[in-house]
Amino acid sequence: MSVKAMERLTVIAPLCDADAIMTRLMRLRTVSLQQNPANENAVSEIEKLPSFSPHTDVSTMRAKVACIEAILPVLSKHSKRRRGLLSRQVPISPDAYRTDGRYDTACKVVDEATKMMEKQAELRAAREAALARMHAYAPYLNLSFPADFAGTESTRYTVGSLPGGIKTERAEAALEGLAALLTPLSADGTGQYLSLITHKADHEAAMHVLSGLGFLPAPLPREHLSVRDLYGRVQKELRHIDEQLERLENALTVLAEKLGEVEILYDIERTALLNEENKQQLRMTEQCVVLCGWCPVSEKERVTAALADFTAAYEFSPPQEGDDVPVLLKNHGFAKSFEWVLGMYAYPRYGTFDPTLVMSIFYFLIFGLMFADAGYGFVMSLLCFVAVHWLKPRESMKRFLLMFGYCGISCMLFGVLFGSYFGNFPLAFLQNVLGRPETELPNLALLPTTAANVAVLFDPIDNPMAFLLISLGVGALHLLAGMAVKAFILCRQGKVLDALFDVVSYWILFAGLGALAFSLRWAILLLSIGVLAIVLTQGRRKKGIAGKIVGGLLGLYDLVSYASDLLSYSRVLALGLAAGVIAQVVNILATLKGGTFLGFILMIVVFVIGHLLNLVINVLGTFVHTSRLQYIEFFNKFYEEGGTPFRPMAPSDRYTVDVSQKADTSPTQGTTQSPTD
């Protein structure tokens, strides 16, 4: 259970074949370009070569892709077609798409949509400016003078506003002694609007006094029109802008009929951009181009067959010490669906142990134990498996759905054992809706409980201590499995004694602790052997006798760490009880009105909404805490992280799948990504 073996691929080809070779390798999806400097001794001469300089303007290509990407959500908004998260990819042939006229049509749609969006931006800016003018004119609609009226030969006329906290009386008092008259016009929450008439000799003094109180002249244009006429003109302008915006919206709705073509265009152009960006990582001489990358050993034949069509020299070589070899996981079936959970944490270093299979088994068990409900599990599995079967999602989303589908099966299994079917809904329905007394209810439990139930084992809410013991028992198995993996890795490395000293000695100690419940004699014997083995071996790498003794004694302190890790599995109890209690509350509310017609309608509504919310909340919580138990408690026993994911060159496939080279494009399934990638 290690990662897939990799070999370095070095290709030397004529400059004229660079584009064709890169296109072919992208379609293969089996070659990852070397991202970091390789071992200096192995490729020092190649590293000294200058980088490849493509003739295409990459910045222009990036701008075009960005433009298409900006248009897509606009067209999606106006499209009658609704593309969901699990929408299928469209099979296309890029070469045929470019030659059958669809490419040109999509480009025209992009150009037209871009112009419309730019026009919309201009109109929206003009609309905001018009609204601002209307807001400025509104307080002065009752003015009888034109907006440009400034007074007579002996007077000056000004309109403006004072802050809301300044009373008109205070302004009038400040103007006392000046030939000035303030007239209130209107007021709102932000201020008071007034007109000011002054003698021209006192105008500057009056304005100085009012400026000190926060007076601001009105932003009216110098036009010989009344403010009401100006306001009406802006209203007409707004109506005209809105009409233009509506026409543009309708035009975009028409263009949105070609959304599918634009989506294809996005993948076509982004694939071309990726090709150019990949070529920038190549090296070149005057006549040749040099490619350095990594290829899985299992894919060498396909790469060789692809390169055989070109006049190129190529070589496969094993990794050298110090190389940053990308990691490609090689799980199958059930375990493969859990690879993305591992990828969320960290990839294992190349050549080390891949824990996905072991992790997936415990993830399956702990998830089901933490969210043990047959009803919720059935809904999860049904939705996930149906989505995979009918919607044919892309690989990353498919793994995401399959993992939760498998976890739903685990929820169903433990739900049957603990008698949880959407909480206690069967019992609540029988008691509150059908009115059957508790004495007539079935009791299928193998262990006695405080109330009648349909559990095969017991109801965790009635018997939380038993549930806690099971949780801790599964946790103990999980921790022991982590230690077993560590022992396996050490033995595979030829460090058998290290496995005995660092793992088996602790197992003996744990066995002694467990034997305390059965036989004191065997417990003392096992504890003595375990303690002695730990004290004598855990300080073996320390210098000096004192260091070895101290190191051995500190080895016993690791028991505290193991105990802390074990207690972390009490979160299984907490999550399980939380989901069960919330479900019971929903069932109480759902069956509150009994068996009446109104009660039946209420039951359906509350049941669907309440249990749907409980399902979503607890699936998220269970996923987070189950993952945490893997990352913190399990992986810290053996995991060697630090691997770089294998990300092969590949065409863009957000909306499409390239079928033009179907024989060459069977994907190398190993690059683990989360569903949101």
N, C-alpha and C positions, 0 to 999 in steps of 0.2 A: 504494500500500500504506500508506495512512494510516487512522486510526481513523474510525468512522462520524461523519458530521456530526450535530451536535446543535442543537436550538433550545430557547429558554426557553418554557415553557408557563405562562401566567397565566390562572387561572380565577376568576371571581366568580360565586357562586351563592347562592340563598337558604339560610338556615340549615337549613331543613327538608329540603333535598336533600343535605346534606353527607354523611350516611351512605351514601345510595344511590350518589352519585358516587364516593366512595372505594371502595366495594365493586366498582363497575364497573371502575374504573381498576386495582384490584388484580388482577382477573381478566384484564385486558388484558396485564399484565406489561410495560408499555411506558413507564411514567412513573416517574421517580425524583424524590423530593421534594428540594428544595433543602436541603442540610445546613449550608452555611456562608453567612454574610452575603454577599449579592451586591454588585455594584458600587453604591456609594453613590448615584451620580448617577442610576442607572437605576431603582432600586426603593426609594429612601429613604423615600417615603411609606408604602409597604406595610410596610417593616420597622418603622415606628413603631406599627403597629397592634398591639393586644394579641393574645396567643396564643389559639387556640380552646380553649374549656373544655367538654369533653364531659360529658354528664350521667351517663354510666356511671362507676362506681367502678373505675378501672383497677387499683388495688391489689388489689381483690377478685378481679378477673379473673386477675391474675398469680398470686395464691395458688391459684386453681382449676387453672390450667395446671400450676403446680409440683406440685400434689397428683397430678394425672393422670400427670405425668412420673415421679413417684416410684413410682407404682403399676405402671407398665408393666414395668419389669424384674422385679418380683415376680411378676406374672402370666406373664411370658415364661418365668421359671424353672419355674413349675408347669405350663406348657402343654405338651401333646404335640406341638404344631406347632413347628417350628424355622424361624425366620426368619433367613436368611443376609444377608450383606452386599449381595448382588445381588437381593434379593427384589423382586418387582414391586409397583408402587403399585396400590392398589385404585381403580378408577373410581367416583366417587360424585357425587350431586347434593346439595349441602348443604341446600337447601330441602326436598327430599324426605326426607332423613335426619331432619330436625327434626320432620316431620309424620307419619311412618309408624310412630312408636312406638319406633324403634331408639334415638333420642337419649335418651329417658326411661329405656330399659332400660340403656343404657351408664352413665347418671348413677347409677342405683341400684347397678350393679356397683361403680362407683367409691366410692360411699358405704359399701357393705358391706365392700369391700376395705380402705378406710381404717380403719374400725372394727376390723377383724381385725388389721391391722398395728399399730394402737395397742395392742390387747389383747396381741398377741405381744410387743411391746416391754415391756409391764408384766410379763408372765409370765417373759420372759427376765431382767429385772432381779430378779424374785423368785427365780428359779432360781439366779442368781449369788449372791444373799444367802444362800440355803439352803446352797449349796456352801461358802460361806465359814464358815457355822456348823458344818457337818460337819467341815471342816478344823480348826476350833478345838476341837471336841469329841473328835476322834480320839485325841489323846495321853492322854486321861483316861478311856478306856473301862474301865480296870481298877479304877477307884475304887469302893469299897464303900459310901461315904457318899452321901447325896443331894447334889444340886448346891448346895442352899442351906445345907448343914451348915457352921456357923461355929465349933463347939467346944462345950465344956461350961462349967459355972460357973467353973472355975478355969483353963481352957485356951482357946486360940484355934487354929483350924484354917484353913489357907490352902493353895491349890494354885496353881502358876504355873510359869514357865519361866526358865531362865538361858541366856544366849548360848552358842553351841556352843564357844567358846574358853575358857569358865570351867569348870573341873573341879569336881566335887562336893566333893572333898577341900578345895579352896580355900575354898568356901563354909562347910564345916563348921569349918574353922580360924578363919574370920572370926567365927563364932558362938560360939567358945569363951568360956566364962564366963557364957553366957546359958542359961537353961532352954529349950532349943530342940532339936528333932529334925528333920532332913531325911531324907526317904525318896524315892529315885529311882523314878519311875513308868515313863518311857519316854524315848527319845531319837531324833532324826532328824538330818538334815544341817544344820538351822538352830538347834537348841538342845536343851537337856535339860529334861525336865518332872519336877517334884518336888512332894511335899506337905510342908508345914511345920506342925509342932505346937509351940506355945510356951506357957509359962505366961503368963497374961494380964498379969502385971506386966512381963514382958520382951517382950511382943509388939511394941510400937512400936520398941523398940531393935533387935530382930531384923529387922524390916522395913526400918529405916533402913540397917542394915548390908547387907542383901541388895540394896536399891535401888541402893546404890553399885556393886554388881557387875553391875547390869543386870537384876535380877529383875523380872518382869512378872506380876501376878496373872492367872489364867486368866479369860477372858471367859465365864463360865458364868452362866446366868440364875438368879435367886433363886426356884427352883421345887423343891418337895419330890419330885423325881424323880431317879433315878440318871442318870449321864451316858449310860449305854447306852440307857436309855429315851428320853432326849432325842435321842440319835443316831437311834434307830429312828423317832421321830416326824418328824424331818427327812427321813428316807428316804421315809416315806409321803407327805410333802409334795412331795418331788421327783417321785415317781411320779405324783401327781395333776397337778402342773404339766406333766409330760411328756405325760400323756394329753390335757390341754387343748391343748397345742401341736400334738399330732398331729391332733386334731380340727380345729384351725384350718388346718393344712396341707392336710387333706383338703377342707375348705371352699374354700380358695383354689384347689385343683386343679379344683373344680367351676366356680368363678368364671372360671378361666382359659380355659374353653371360649368365653367371650365376649371374649377378648383382641382379636380383630379389631374388634369394636364399640368397644372402648375406644381402640384405635389411631385409628379414624376420629374418635372424640370428641376426641382430642387435637388432631388437625389442625383440626377445626371450631372448638374453643375457642381455639386459638392463632391461627387466622386472625382471629377476632373481636378478640382482644387486639391483634394487629398493626394491625388497622383503627383501633382506639381510639388506639394509640400514634402512628400516622400522623396522625390528626386533631389530635393535640396540637401538631403542627408547622405547622398551618395558622394563618392570621390571621383575625380576625373584626371586623365592625362590629356595630351594633345589630341589623341585619337580614340581613347577608350574611356569607359565609365566603369567604376568599381563599386560593387554592392557588397556590404558586410551585414549579415543578419543571422537569425537563428531559425532553425527548422526542426520540428519533432522528427525523431528517427523513423517513426511509423509513416511519415509523409514524404520520405525521400524519393520514393518511386514516382509519385505524382509531380514533384518539383522537377525531377530529372526529365520526365516525359515532356513537361512544359518547356524546359530550357533546350531540349533537343531540337526544337523548331528554329533555333537561332544560332548564329555563328558566335558562340560564347564559350569561354572556358570557365568551368566552375569546379568547386572542391568542397567536400564535406569533411569537417575535422572535429574531433571531440573537444569539449571545453578544457581550457587550461586553468590551473590554479589562479585564483584572483579574478576570474571572469564573472561578470554579473549576468548569470544565465537566467532568462525568464522562466517562469514556472507555469506549467500546464498540467492541471489535475486530470486524472484518468479514472474517474468513477463511472459507474454504469447504473442504470435503472433507478432504484429507490434512492440510493446515496447521492446520485448525481443531482437530484432536486434540492439537496441541502448544501451544495457547493457555494451558493451565493451567500449563505449565512457565514461560512468560513471567510469568504472574501470581504465581508463587512468588517471583520476583525483584522486579519493580516494573513498574507500568504506564507506558507512554510518556505524555508530556504531550499534552494534547488538541491536535490539529492537527499533530503531529509524525509521524515515520515509524514504522510498525509493522513490526518485523523478523521477525514470526512465520514467514512463508513461507521467507525465507532461512535463518533459524535451524532450521526443521524439516528442511530438506534436509541441512544439515550434522549436525544431531542424529542423523538417520537413518544417515548414513554413519559417523560417529564411534562411535555405539553399536555398530553391527555390526562395525566394525573392532576395537573394544575387547573384544568378547565374540563373536569369530568362531567359531561352532560351529553346524553345520547341525542337529544333533540338538536342542540346547538351543533354537535358534531355532524349530524346528518345534513343539516343545512349547509355547513361549511363544505363538506365533501361533495354534495350535490352541485352547488354553485361552481366550485373550482373544476371538477371533472367535466361538467357540461360545457363550461367556458373553454376548456382545453380541446374538447372534442369538436365543438361546433364552430368556434371562432378562429381556431388555428392561429393562436398568437405567436409572436416571435419567440425565439428560444429563451431569452432571459425571463420574459413574462410567463412563459410556459413552465419554467422551473419554479418560479414564485408560486404559481397557482397549484402545481402538483404538490409542493411541500405542504401547503395549507390543506390540500385535499387529504394527504396522508395523515396529517395531524388531526383532521376531523375524524378519521377512522379510529385513532387512538382515543379521542374524546368519547366516541360512541362506546368503545369497549369498556372504559372505566365508568362511563355513565350508567351502563347496564349493571356493573358490579355494585355501584353506589346508589342505584335506584333514582337517578336524576334524569327526568325527561322534561326539558324546559323547567327545571327546578322540580317542584312537587306538583306540577300541574295535574297529572292524573288524579291524585288524592284530593286536591282542591276542587276539581271538577265534580268528583263523586260526592264530596261532602257538601259543598256550597251550592252547586247547580242541581244535582240529582237528589240531594238531601239524604244520602245514605249515612247511617251512623257509623262511628269509627269501629265499632265491634264487628261490622259486616265487611270491613275493608280487608283485602288480601294482605298476607304477610309472608313474603317469599324469602325473608332473610335467613341466612344460615346461622347468624349470631343474633341473640336477643337484643332488642332496642327498646327505647322508652315509648315508641309509638308505632302503629301499624305503618308499613311501608312496602315498597316493591323492590327494595334493594336485594341483590343476591348476597352481598356481604353485609354492609351496614350503611346507615345514613351518616355521612361525615358531620352534618350539623348536629345530630343527636349524639354522636360519639366522636368528638374532635380529637381525643387523645389517641384513639386507634388510628385515625387518619394521620396524626402527627408522627406516630411510630412508623407507619408505612412510608411517609415522606422522608423521614430520616433514614429508613432502610434503603430506599432507592438512592438517596444521596450517598450513603456509605458504599453501595455498589458502584456508583459513578466515580467516586474518589479512588476506590480500589482499581477500577478499570484504568484510570489515568496512571496510577502507579504501575499497573501491568504493562501499559504501553511503554512507559519509561524503561522497565526491565527488558522488554522486547528490543527496544532501540539499542540499549547498552549491549545486549547479547549479540545483536546483529553487527555491532561495531567491534565484537571480540572482547568486550569488557564484562565478562561473566562475573568476576569477583565484585566489580562495582555494582552489578545488579543484585547480587546476594547481600552486599553490605548496605546499600542505599534503599533497597526496596523490601527484600525478603525479611530483613531484620525487623523492620517496622510491622510487617505482616504478622510476624510471630508475636510482637508486643500487642497488636490489636487482637489477635486470637486469644491471648491471655486475658485481656480486658473483657472479651466476650465470654470467656469460660467462667468468669466470676459468677455468672447467673446459673451455672450448672454444677461445677465441681471446683471446690476451693483448692484441692491438691493440684489438679491440672492447671488451674489458673496461676498458682504460685510458680509452678515449674516453667510455664510458657513465659510468664512475665520476667522471671529471672533470666531466662535465655535471651529474651528480646532486649532487656535493659543492658545486659552484659555485652551483647553483640553491638548495640548502638554505641555504648561508651568506648568500646575497644576499637571501633572502626571509623566513626564519624570524624575523628581528628587525625586520620592517617595522612592527610596532605599538609598538616601543620608541621612547622619546624620545632624541634626540641620536645622533650618529654612533657614539659608543662603545657606547651601548646597543644599537644595531642590529647592530653587529659581534659583541658578546657574545651577543646573542640568536641570531644566525645560527650561531655556533660551538656554542652549546648545542643547537641543532637537530640537529647531528650526534650529540650524546649520546643522542638518542632511539633510535639504533641499538642501544644496550645494552638498552633496554626491549623493542624488537622481538625481539632475540635471546633475552631472558629469556622472553618470551611463547612463542616458538617451542619452546624447550626444555621448556615445560610439557606439550607434546604427547608427550613421552617416557612420560608416564603411560599412553598407549595401549599402548605396548609392555609396561609393567609389568603392567597389568590383563590384557592378552591372554595373556601368559606364565603369570601366576598361575592363571588359569582352566584353561589347557591342562595345566599340570603337575599340578594337583589332580585333573583328570579322568584323567590317566595313572595317578596313584597309585591312584585308585578302580578303574581297569581292572585294574591288577596284582593288587589284593586280590580283585577279583571273579573273576578267572580263575586264582587261585592253585592250586586243586585239579584243574585240568585238565579232561578230558572225562568224568570219572566222574559217576555219578548225584548223589552228594553235592556234587561240584563244580558241577554244573548248578544245584542248589538254592541253593548258596552264591552263585553268580554272580548269580542273579535278585535275591536279597535285598540283597546288597552293591551291585549295580548301581542298584537303585531308590533305596535310602536314600542312598547316596553321591552319586549324580548329582543327586538332588533337593536335597540340602543345598548342593551346589556351584552349582546353578542359582539357588537363593534368595540365597545369599551374593553371588554375582557379579552377579546382576541388580541388587541393591541398590548394590553398589560401582560398577558401570558407570553406573547412573542418576546417582549422586552426582557422579562425576568427569566424565561427559559434560555434565551441567548446569553444573559449575564452569567447564569450558572455554568454554561459551557466556557465562556471566555475567561472567567475569573477563577472558578473552582476547579475546572477540569484541565484547561490548557496549561495552567501554571505548574502542573506536575511534570510536563515533558516537552511542551511545544517550543520549537525553534522557529521563530518568525523571521521576517526580513526578506521574503522573496518578492521579486518583481513579477506582476502578472504578465503572462504571455498575451500580447495584443497584436495579432497579425495585421498586416496591411489588408484592408477590405474596402469594398465600395460602400457608399452610403446606402443604408437600407431602412430609413425611417418610414418610407411609404411604399417602397418597391422591393422586388427581389429580381435579380438579374438571372434570366434563364437562357441567355444567348450562349453560354458556355456551360451547360448543365453538367456535362461530364466532368468538368474541372472544378465545379463549385460545391461539391458535397462538403459541407463545413466541417472544419476541425473543431469538434465540440470540446472545449476545454477552457476557453477564456471565460472565467466566471465573473459575471457582473450582476449588480443588484438590479431589480426590475426598473428602477428609476433612471438607469444609465441611458 
